[in-house]
Amino acid sequence: MKNALRELREAQGWSQGELATRLDVSRQTVNAIETGKYDPSLPLAFRIARLFGQPIEAIFDPES
């Protein structure tokens, strides 16, 4: 699934490790989501959306 996670993370100046810590997941999970190799669970998608103050639809594009 295409997503804007990398752009949002970089805009905050966070490394993948820093974002992983904030989301309570591994850095590898953040990398896999950013590269489209892994679709987050719904609870994780909500945590990501809350962290960035964005609706889920603004971050994740299910059509791609």
PyMOL Python script that loads the backbone (N, CA, C, O; Angstrom):
from pymol import cmd

cmd.read_pdbstr("""\
ATOM      1  N   MET A   1       0.846  -1.168   0.000  1.00  0.00           N
ATOM      2  CA  MET A   1       0.000   0.000   0.000  1.00  0.00           C
ATOM      3  C   MET A   1       0.895   1.235   0.000  1.00  0.00           C
ATOM      4  O   MET A   1       1.826   1.341   0.799  1.00  0.00           O
ATOM      5  N   LYS A   2       0.609   2.146  -0.884  1.00  0.00           N
ATOM      6  CA  LYS A   2       1.374   3.393  -0.940  1.00  0.00           C
ATOM      7  C   LYS A   2       1.046   4.241   0.293  1.00  0.00           C
ATOM      8  O   LYS A   2      -0.089   4.254   0.769  1.00  0.00           O
ATOM      9  N   ASN A   3       2.055   4.943   0.795  1.00  0.00           N
ATOM     10  CA  ASN A   3       1.818   5.768   1.976  1.00  0.00           C
ATOM     11  C   ASN A   3       2.796   6.938   2.012  1.00  0.00           C
ATOM     12  O   ASN A   3       3.782   6.979   1.275  1.00  0.00           O
ATOM     13  N   ALA A   4       2.490   7.884   2.893  1.00  0.00           N
ATOM     14  CA  ALA A   4       3.303   9.098   3.028  1.00  0.00           C
ATOM     15  C   ALA A   4       4.129   9.080   4.311  1.00  0.00           C
ATOM     16  O   ALA A   4       4.561  10.129   4.788  1.00  0.00           O
ATOM     17  N   LEU A   5       4.347   7.902   4.862  1.00  0.00           N
ATOM     18  CA  LEU A   5       5.028   7.824   6.153  1.00  0.00           C
ATOM     19  C   LEU A   5       6.441   8.395   6.104  1.00  0.00           C
ATOM     20  O   LEU A   5       6.833   9.144   6.999  1.00  0.00           O
ATOM     21  N   ARG A   6       7.203   8.055   5.081  1.00  0.00           N
ATOM     22  CA  ARG A   6       8.581   8.555   4.991  1.00  0.00           C
ATOM     23  C   ARG A   6       8.605  10.087   4.961  1.00  0.00           C
ATOM     24  O   ARG A   6       9.396  10.714   5.665  1.00  0.00           O
ATOM     25  N   GLU A   7       7.743  10.678   4.150  1.00  0.00           N
ATOM     26  CA  GLU A   7       7.698  12.143   4.039  1.00  0.00           C
ATOM     27  C   GLU A   7       7.312  12.782   5.362  1.00  0.00           C
ATOM     28  O   GLU A   7       7.905  13.782   5.767  1.00  0.00           O
ATOM     29  N   LEU A   8       6.327  12.214   6.036  1.00  0.00           N
ATOM     30  CA  LEU A   8       5.904  12.757   7.335  1.00  0.00           C
ATOM     31  C   LEU A   8       7.024  12.627   8.365  1.00  0.00           C
ATOM     32  O   LEU A   8       7.282  13.556   9.131  1.00  0.00           O
ATOM     33  N   ARG A   9       7.684  11.476   8.378  1.00  0.00           N
ATOM     34  CA  ARG A   9       8.780  11.250   9.330  1.00  0.00           C
ATOM     35  C   ARG A   9       9.918  12.218   9.078  1.00  0.00           C
ATOM     36  O   ARG A   9      10.436  12.829  10.012  1.00  0.00           O
ATOM     37  N   GLU A  10      10.312  12.363   7.815  1.00  0.00           N
ATOM     38  CA  GLU A  10      11.424  13.255   7.486  1.00  0.00           C
ATOM     39  C   GLU A  10      11.091  14.710   7.783  1.00  0.00           C
ATOM     40  O   GLU A  10      11.970  15.479   8.170  1.00  0.00           O
ATOM     41  N   ALA A  11       9.829  15.095   7.606  1.00  0.00           N
ATOM     42  CA  ALA A  11       9.408  16.467   7.913  1.00  0.00           C
ATOM     43  C   ALA A  11       9.588  16.778   9.406  1.00  0.00           C
ATOM     44  O   ALA A  11       9.814  17.926   9.786  1.00  0.00           O
ATOM     45  N   GLN A  12       9.483  15.734  10.245  1.00  0.00           N
ATOM     46  CA  GLN A  12       9.676  15.910  11.689  1.00  0.00           C
ATOM     47  C   GLN A  12      11.159  15.824  12.075  1.00  0.00           C
ATOM     48  O   GLN A  12      11.531  16.137  13.206  1.00  0.00           O
ATOM     49  N   GLY A  13      12.001  15.394  11.124  1.00  0.00           N
ATOM     50  CA  GLY A  13      13.420  15.240  11.415  1.00  0.00           C
ATOM     51  C   GLY A  13      13.727  13.988  12.205  1.00  0.00           C
ATOM     52  O   GLY A  13      14.760  13.911  12.870  1.00  0.00           O
ATOM     53  N   TRP A  14      12.833  12.993  12.140  1.00  0.00           N
ATOM     54  CA  TRP A  14      13.013  11.761  12.901  1.00  0.00           C
ATOM     55  C   TRP A  14      13.671  10.695  12.042  1.00  0.00           C
ATOM     56  O   TRP A  14      13.424  10.618  10.839  1.00  0.00           O
ATOM     57  N   SER A  15      14.500   9.880  12.658  1.00  0.00           N
ATOM     58  CA  SER A  15      15.037   8.695  11.998  1.00  0.00           C
ATOM     59  C   SER A  15      13.969   7.602  12.063  1.00  0.00           C
ATOM     60  O   SER A  15      12.971   7.731  12.772  1.00  0.00           O
ATOM     61  N   GLN A  16      14.196   6.535  11.318  1.00  0.00           N
ATOM     62  CA  GLN A  16      13.273   5.396  11.406  1.00  0.00           C
ATOM     63  C   GLN A  16      13.262   4.844  12.825  1.00  0.00           C
ATOM     64  O   GLN A  16      12.214   4.436  13.327  1.00  0.00           O
ATOM     65  N   GLY A  17      14.414   4.829  13.468  1.00  0.00           N
ATOM     66  CA  GLY A  17      14.502   4.343  14.845  1.00  0.00           C
ATOM     67  C   GLY A  17      13.701   5.190  15.814  1.00  0.00           C
ATOM     68  O   GLY A  17      13.028   4.665  16.701  1.00  0.00           O
ATOM     69  N   GLU A  18      13.776   6.518  15.640  1.00  0.00           N
ATOM     70  CA  GLU A  18      13.014   7.409  16.522  1.00  0.00           C
ATOM     71  C   GLU A  18      11.514   7.200  16.342  1.00  0.00           C
ATOM     72  O   GLU A  18      10.764   7.149  17.317  1.00  0.00           O
ATOM     73  N   LEU A  19      11.085   7.080  15.088  1.00  0.00           N
ATOM     74  CA  LEU A  19       9.660   6.850  14.831  1.00  0.00           C
ATOM     75  C   LEU A  19       9.239   5.505  15.409  1.00  0.00           C
ATOM     76  O   LEU A  19       8.167   5.389  16.003  1.00  0.00           O
ATOM     77  N   ALA A  20      10.073   4.500  15.236  1.00  0.00           N
ATOM     78  CA  ALA A  20       9.760   3.176  15.775  1.00  0.00           C
ATOM     79  C   ALA A  20       9.561   3.229  17.283  1.00  0.00           C
ATOM     80  O   ALA A  20       8.639   2.609  17.813  1.00  0.00           O
ATOM     81  N   THR A  21      10.419   3.966  17.971  1.00  0.00           N
ATOM     82  CA  THR A  21      10.300   4.100  19.421  1.00  0.00           C
ATOM     83  C   THR A  21       8.983   4.772  19.787  1.00  0.00           C
ATOM     84  O   THR A  21       8.299   4.337  20.713  1.00  0.00           O
ATOM     85  N   ARG A  22       8.628   5.822  19.072  1.00  0.00           N
ATOM     86  CA  ARG A  22       7.378   6.540  19.349  1.00  0.00           C
ATOM     87  C   ARG A  22       6.148   5.670  19.105  1.00  0.00           C
ATOM     88  O   ARG A  22       5.118   5.840  19.759  1.00  0.00           O
ATOM     89  N   LEU A  23       6.264   4.729  18.151  1.00  0.00           N
ATOM     90  CA  LEU A  23       5.135   3.859  17.813  1.00  0.00           C
ATOM     91  C   LEU A  23       5.184   2.513  18.545  1.00  0.00           C
ATOM     92  O   LEU A  23       4.250   1.717  18.448  1.00  0.00           O
ATOM     93  N   ASP A  24       6.278   2.263  19.277  1.00  0.00           N
ATOM     94  CA  ASP A  24       6.475   1.010  19.993  1.00  0.00           C
ATOM     95  C   ASP A  24       6.503  -0.182  19.028  1.00  0.00           C
ATOM     96  O   ASP A  24       5.873  -1.212  19.266  1.00  0.00           O
ATOM     97  N   VAL A  25       7.254  -0.009  17.928  1.00  0.00           N
ATOM     98  CA  VAL A  25       7.488  -1.084  16.959  1.00  0.00           C
ATOM     99  C   VAL A  25       8.985  -1.105  16.648  1.00  0.00           C
ATOM    100  O   VAL A  25       9.731  -0.246  17.119  1.00  0.00           O
ATOM    101  N   SER A  26       9.419  -2.076  15.862  1.00  0.00           N
ATOM    102  CA  SER A  26      10.836  -2.138  15.494  1.00  0.00           C
ATOM    103  C   SER A  26      11.140  -1.180  14.336  1.00  0.00           C
ATOM    104  O   SER A  26      10.244  -0.778  13.595  1.00  0.00           O
ATOM    105  N   ARG A  27      12.409  -0.830  14.200  1.00  0.00           N
ATOM    106  CA  ARG A  27      12.822  -0.005  13.072  1.00  0.00           C
ATOM    107  C   ARG A  27      12.541  -0.729  11.767  1.00  0.00           C
ATOM    108  O   ARG A  27      12.191  -0.105  10.765  1.00  0.00           O
ATOM    109  N   GLN A  28      12.693  -2.043  11.783  1.00  0.00           N
ATOM    110  CA  GLN A  28      12.429  -2.838  10.584  1.00  0.00           C
ATOM    111  C   GLN A  28      10.965  -2.731  10.162  1.00  0.00           C
ATOM    112  O   GLN A  28      10.661  -2.728   8.969  1.00  0.00           O
ATOM    113  N   THR A  29      10.067  -2.645  11.130  1.00  0.00           N
ATOM    114  CA  THR A  29       8.643  -2.483  10.814  1.00  0.00           C
ATOM    115  C   THR A  29       8.402  -1.142  10.137  1.00  0.00           C
ATOM    116  O   THR A  29       7.674  -1.066   9.148  1.00  0.00           O
ATOM    117  N   VAL A  30       9.009  -0.086  10.664  1.00  0.00           N
ATOM    118  CA  VAL A  30       8.874   1.236  10.042  1.00  0.00           C
ATOM    119  C   VAL A  30       9.402   1.191   8.612  1.00  0.00           C
ATOM    120  O   VAL A  30       8.758   1.702   7.696  1.00  0.00           O
ATOM    121  N   ASN A  31      10.563   0.586   8.417  1.00  0.00           N
ATOM    122  CA  ASN A  31      11.144   0.482   7.080  1.00  0.00           C
ATOM    123  C   ASN A  31      10.218  -0.286   6.140  1.00  0.00           C
ATOM    124  O   ASN A  31      10.011   0.128   5.000  1.00  0.00           O
ATOM    125  N   ALA A  32       9.664  -1.393   6.607  1.00  0.00           N
ATOM    126  CA  ALA A  32       8.785  -2.215   5.773  1.00  0.00           C
ATOM    127  C   ALA A  32       7.509  -1.460   5.400  1.00  0.00           C
ATOM    128  O   ALA A  32       7.022  -1.595   4.277  1.00  0.00           O
ATOM    129  N   ILE A  33       6.969  -0.678   6.312  1.00  0.00           N
ATOM    130  CA  ILE A  33       5.776   0.122   5.997  1.00  0.00           C
ATOM    131  C   ILE A  33       6.139   1.191   4.972  1.00  0.00           C
ATOM    132  O   ILE A  33       5.422   1.379   3.989  1.00  0.00           O
ATOM    133  N   GLU A  34       7.249   1.891   5.197  1.00  0.00           N
ATOM    134  CA  GLU A  34       7.652   2.965   4.285  1.00  0.00           C
ATOM    135  C   GLU A  34       7.894   2.456   2.865  1.00  0.00           C
ATOM    136  O   GLU A  34       7.591   3.152   1.896  1.00  0.00           O
ATOM    137  N   THR A  35       8.431   1.261   2.741  1.00  0.00           N
ATOM    138  CA  THR A  35       8.749   0.728   1.414  1.00  0.00           C
ATOM    139  C   THR A  35       7.589  -0.053   0.804  1.00  0.00           C
ATOM    140  O   THR A  35       7.714  -0.589  -0.298  1.00  0.00           O
ATOM    141  N   GLY A  36       6.459  -0.121   1.515  1.00  0.00           N
ATOM    142  CA  GLY A  36       5.285  -0.798   0.979  1.00  0.00           C
ATOM    143  C   GLY A  36       5.341  -2.310   1.052  1.00  0.00           C
ATOM    144  O   GLY A  36       4.534  -2.988   0.417  1.00  0.00           O
ATOM    145  N   LYS A  37       6.284  -2.852   1.817  1.00  0.00           N
ATOM    146  CA  LYS A  37       6.409  -4.302   1.944  1.00  0.00           C
ATOM    147  C   LYS A  37       5.505  -4.865   3.033  1.00  0.00           C
ATOM    148  O   LYS A  37       5.306  -6.076   3.120  1.00  0.00           O
ATOM    149  N   TYR A  38       4.954  -3.970   3.873  1.00  0.00           N
ATOM    150  CA  TYR A  38       4.122  -4.395   4.995  1.00  0.00           C
ATOM    151  C   TYR A  38       3.026  -3.366   5.178  1.00  0.00           C
ATOM    152  O   TYR A  38       3.290  -2.165   5.216  1.00  0.00           O
ATOM    153  N   ASP A  39       1.792  -3.842   5.291  1.00  0.00           N
ATOM    154  CA  ASP A  39       0.667  -2.965   5.607  1.00  0.00           C
ATOM    155  C   ASP A  39       0.420  -3.035   7.106  1.00  0.00           C
ATOM    156  O   ASP A  39       0.279  -4.124   7.662  1.00  0.00           O
ATOM    157  N   PRO A  40       0.366  -1.884   7.764  1.00  0.00           N
ATOM    158  CA  PRO A  40       0.201  -1.910   9.216  1.00  0.00           C
ATOM    159  C   PRO A  40      -1.177  -2.424   9.614  1.00  0.00           C
ATOM    160  O   PRO A  40      -2.137  -2.335   8.849  1.00  0.00           O
ATOM    161  N   SER A  41      -1.252  -2.963  10.823  1.00  0.00           N
ATOM    162  CA  SER A  41      -2.547  -3.345  11.383  1.00  0.00           C
ATOM    163  C   SER A  41      -3.366  -2.077  11.586  1.00  0.00           C
ATOM    164  O   SER A  41      -2.817  -0.975  11.601  1.00  0.00           O
ATOM    165  N   LEU A  42      -4.656  -2.228  11.739  1.00  0.00           N
ATOM    166  CA  LEU A  42      -5.508  -1.059  11.948  1.00  0.00           C
ATOM    167  C   LEU A  42      -5.118  -0.290  13.218  1.00  0.00           C
ATOM    168  O   LEU A  42      -5.039   0.937  13.175  1.00  0.00           O
ATOM    169  N   PRO A  43      -4.871  -0.974  14.353  1.00  0.00           N
ATOM    170  CA  PRO A  43      -4.438  -0.219  15.542  1.00  0.00           C
ATOM    171  C   PRO A  43      -3.147   0.565  15.301  1.00  0.00           C
ATOM    172  O   PRO A  43      -3.020   1.702  15.758  1.00  0.00           O
ATOM    173  N   LEU A  44      -2.190  -0.031  14.590  1.00  0.00           N
ATOM    174  CA  LEU A  44      -0.939   0.683  14.307  1.00  0.00           C
ATOM    175  C   LEU A  44      -1.194   1.850  13.365  1.00  0.00           C
ATOM    176  O   LEU A  44      -0.612   2.919  13.544  1.00  0.00           O
ATOM    177  N   ALA A  45      -2.040   1.670  12.379  1.00  0.00           N
ATOM    178  CA  ALA A  45      -2.372   2.770  11.463  1.00  0.00           C
ATOM    179  C   ALA A  45      -3.000   3.928  12.235  1.00  0.00           C
ATOM    180  O   ALA A  45      -2.701   5.088  11.952  1.00  0.00           O
ATOM    181  N   PHE A  46      -3.861   3.632  13.203  1.00  0.00           N
ATOM    182  CA  PHE A  46      -4.452   4.693  14.026  1.00  0.00           C
ATOM    183  C   PHE A  46      -3.382   5.388  14.868  1.00  0.00           C
ATOM    184  O   PHE A  46      -3.422   6.610  15.014  1.00  0.00           O
ATOM    185  N   ARG A  47      -2.424   4.637  15.427  1.00  0.00           N
ATOM    186  CA  ARG A  47      -1.344   5.256  16.212  1.00  0.00           C
ATOM    187  C   ARG A  47      -0.513   6.184  15.340  1.00  0.00           C
ATOM    188  O   ARG A  47      -0.141   7.276  15.767  1.00  0.00           O
ATOM    189  N   ILE A  48      -0.224   5.751  14.121  1.00  0.00           N
ATOM    190  CA  ILE A  48       0.539   6.585  13.194  1.00  0.00           C
ATOM    191  C   ILE A  48      -0.235   7.861  12.881  1.00  0.00           C
ATOM    192  O   ILE A  48       0.325   8.956  12.917  1.00  0.00           O
ATOM    193  N   ALA A  49      -1.510   7.719  12.578  1.00  0.00           N
ATOM    194  CA  ALA A  49      -2.347   8.885  12.243  1.00  0.00           C
ATOM    195  C   ALA A  49      -2.408   9.866  13.416  1.00  0.00           C
ATOM    196  O   ALA A  49      -2.286  11.075  13.223  1.00  0.00           O
ATOM    197  N   ARG A  50      -2.594   9.347  14.624  1.00  0.00           N
ATOM    198  CA  ARG A  50      -2.642  10.225  15.804  1.00  0.00           C
ATOM    199  C   ARG A  50      -1.316  10.935  16.023  1.00  0.00           C
ATOM    200  O   ARG A  50      -1.287  12.126  16.331  1.00  0.00           O
ATOM    201  N   LEU A  51      -0.221  10.204  15.865  1.00  0.00           N
ATOM    202  CA  LEU A  51       1.107  10.788  16.083  1.00  0.00           C
ATOM    203  C   LEU A  51       1.343  11.979  15.162  1.00  0.00           C
ATOM    204  O   LEU A  51       1.911  12.989  15.579  1.00  0.00           O
ATOM    205  N   PHE A  52       0.909  11.861  13.914  1.00  0.00           N
ATOM    206  CA  PHE A  52       1.132  12.937  12.953  1.00  0.00           C
ATOM    207  C   PHE A  52      -0.050  13.902  12.843  1.00  0.00           C
ATOM    208  O   PHE A  52       0.016  14.865  12.079  1.00  0.00           O
ATOM    209  N   GLY A  53      -1.120  13.662  13.586  1.00  0.00           N
ATOM    210  CA  GLY A  53      -2.281  14.553  13.559  1.00  0.00           C
ATOM    211  C   GLY A  53      -2.965  14.586  12.199  1.00  0.00           C
ATOM    212  O   GLY A  53      -3.454  15.627  11.760  1.00  0.00           O
ATOM    213  N   GLN A  54      -2.992  13.427  11.535  1.00  0.00           N
ATOM    214  CA  GLN A  54      -3.567  13.325  10.188  1.00  0.00           C
ATOM    215  C   GLN A  54      -4.627  12.221  10.180  1.00  0.00           C
ATOM    216  O   GLN A  54      -4.544  11.282  10.972  1.00  0.00           O
ATOM    217  N   PRO A  55      -5.615  12.325   9.302  1.00  0.00           N
ATOM    218  CA  PRO A  55      -6.525  11.183   9.137  1.00  0.00           C
ATOM    219  C   PRO A  55      -5.780  10.036   8.444  1.00  0.00           C
ATOM    220  O   PRO A  55      -4.852  10.269   7.670  1.00  0.00           O
ATOM    221  N   ILE A  56      -6.186   8.828   8.722  1.00  0.00           N
ATOM    222  CA  ILE A  56      -5.533   7.659   8.123  1.00  0.00           C
ATOM    223  C   ILE A  56      -5.493   7.783   6.604  1.00  0.00           C
ATOM    224  O   ILE A  56      -4.487   7.447   5.980  1.00  0.00           O
ATOM    225  N   GLU A  57      -6.581   8.263   6.009  1.00  0.00           N
ATOM    226  CA  GLU A  57      -6.659   8.354   4.546  1.00  0.00           C
ATOM    227  C   GLU A  57      -5.629   9.315   3.971  1.00  0.00           C
ATOM    228  O   GLU A  57      -5.268   9.205   2.799  1.00  0.00           O
ATOM    229  N   ALA A  58      -5.151  10.256   4.780  1.00  0.00           N
ATOM    230  CA  ALA A  58      -4.134  11.204   4.298  1.00  0.00           C
ATOM    231  C   ALA A  58      -2.746  10.576   4.283  1.00  0.00           C
ATOM    232  O   ALA A  58      -1.842  11.073   3.612  1.00  0.00           O
ATOM    233  N   ILE A  59      -2.579   9.475   5.027  1.00  0.00           N
ATOM    234  CA  ILE A  59      -1.276   8.833   5.126  1.00  0.00           C
ATOM    235  C   ILE A  59      -1.206   7.584   4.249  1.00  0.00           C
ATOM    236  O   ILE A  59      -0.191   7.338   3.598  1.00  0.00           O
ATOM    237  N   PHE A  60      -2.278   6.800   4.231  1.00  0.00           N
ATOM    238  CA  PHE A  60      -2.301   5.529   3.518  1.00  0.00           C
ATOM    239  C   PHE A  60      -3.273   5.594   2.348  1.00  0.00           C
ATOM    240  O   PHE A  60      -4.395   6.081   2.486  1.00  0.00           O
ATOM    241  N   ASP A  61      -2.833   5.100   1.197  1.00  0.00           N
ATOM    242  CA  ASP A  61      -3.674   5.076   0.002  1.00  0.00           C
ATOM    243  C   ASP A  61      -3.997   3.614  -0.346  1.00  0.00           C
ATOM    244  O   ASP A  61      -3.173   2.931  -0.955  1.00  0.00           O
ATOM    245  N   PRO A  62      -5.180   3.134   0.032  1.00  0.00           N
ATOM    246  CA  PRO A  62      -5.516   1.730  -0.216  1.00  0.00           C
ATOM    247  C   PRO A  62      -5.701   1.395  -1.692  1.00  0.00           C
ATOM    248  O   PRO A  62      -5.742   0.220  -2.056  1.00  0.00           O
ATOM    249  N   GLU A  63      -5.811   2.401  -2.538  1.00  0.00           N
ATOM    250  CA  GLU A  63      -6.037   2.163  -3.962  1.00  0.00           C
ATOM    251  C   GLU A  63      -4.764   1.774  -4.708  1.00  0.00           C
ATOM    252  O   GLU A  63      -4.817   1.340  -5.858  1.00  0.00           O
ATOM    253  N   SER A  64      -3.621   1.932  -4.046  1.00  0.00           N
ATOM    254  CA  SER A  64      -2.368   1.640  -4.756  1.00  0.00           C
ATOM    255  C   SER A  64      -1.709   0.394  -4.254  1.00  0.00           C
ATOM    256  O   SER A  64      -0.648   0.014  -4.749  1.00  0.00           O
TER     257      SER A  64
END
""", "prot")
cmd.dss("prot")
cmd.show_as("cartoon", "prot")
cmd.util.cbc("prot")
cmd.orient("prot")
